[in-house]
Amino acid sequence: MDKTKTGSAGRSSQLRLRTLTLALLAVCMSLAACSRRGHWSTAERGSAGVAPEVALDEAAVLVYAAAAYGWRGYFADHTWVATKRSGDSDYVIYEVLGWRVYQRLPVVAVSHGAPDRYWYGAEPRELAQVRGERAAALIDKVEAAVESYPWSDQYHIFPGPNSNTFTAWIARQVPELGLELPMRAIGKNYVDSAPDNSNDG
């Protein structure tokens, strides 16, 4: 028997076994994530109670990250931005939701409510906080950045554009936020491919 062919067949079998093992591991991780956080339709979406106490007459800009839903949560985050003008009791929450593109809707979603809601069972972490007069001066800039987001009709998990591309776009357009996204914010670097990636101020 040709030893070269035997060795090649053995290596091929090992490669298939490794591929199968990695695939099974990915499935197990996905099932574990889903069982831990439940089905998305019943997963926790209420306030996590981690937002700062902001007075009614105080403005605020808050940025949060939370582990993505399902298997992606093992290595990736979903990020969003929340603003509150002086006199408002609720926050305006800006984020990109990938499912909207399949319904031919703009991917940028705007909602009102608590800024620190669980992301389908995942507790949020604060990435940036600006309050008071500084925040009041930045909210218009944040809103302008939301309006000028270049990929409002596009979404791709990798390499982007996705929710982290959106937050990175706001960070670039409003550098006063001092926002630095974590490594888990996969898609943040896609912002570099914007037609004009200079800071428009």
Helices and strands as residue ranges (DSSP letters): H 3-37, E 60-67, G 70-74, E 77-84, E 91-96, H 99-102, E 108-113, E 125-131, H 133-147, H 163-173, G 175-177, G 188-193
